[in-house]
Amino acid sequence: MRGKDLEWMSIDELWKLNEVVTLKLAQKLQSEKARLEQRLRQIQGTASVSGIKPEHRPYPPVLPKYRNPKNPMETWSGRGKQPRWLGPQLEAGRRLDDFLIDRPAEKKRQTA
């Protein structure tokens, strides 16, 4: 249909055409949405689509193992990315063992 054809149509014909187009668009959008949801279920599995998060293994809390001597509030457990404060000090010749946190309970076990 061309623009000139629309110009010659009456308001009632245009309104009817609008309703037909709206209905067709709604049907196509609904079928496309259903197809995409089905594909998403295939990719992710039904648990994540329904809003249920998959269960992960609980990790125990990890105590800090290393402490920055310049700022005792900065600690590191030894896991993950190395903290910024540790890099320059290791490059300056210090060893990682120099930053270990002394734990009284461990010292008692070692001396006994």
Stockholm file with secondary structure:
# STOCKHOLM 1.0

chainA/1-112         MRGKDLEWMSIDELWKLNEVVTLKLAQKLQSEKARLEQRLRQIQGTASVSGIKPEHRPYPPVLPKYRNPKNPMETWSGRGKQPRWLGPQLEAGRRLDDFLIDRPAEKKRQTA
#=GR chainA/1-112 SS CCHHHHHTSCHHHHHHHHHHHHHHHHHHHHHHHHHHHHHHHHHHCHHHHTTCCCCCCCCCCCCCCEECSSCTTCEECSCSSCCTTHHHHHHTTCCGGGGBCCCHHHHHHHHC
#=GC SS_cons         CCHHHHHTSCHHHHHHHHHHHHHHHHHHHHHHHHHHHHHHHHHHCHHHHTTCCCCCCCCCCCCCCEECSSCTTCEECSCSSCCTTHHHHHHTTCCGGGGBCCCHHHHHHHHC
//
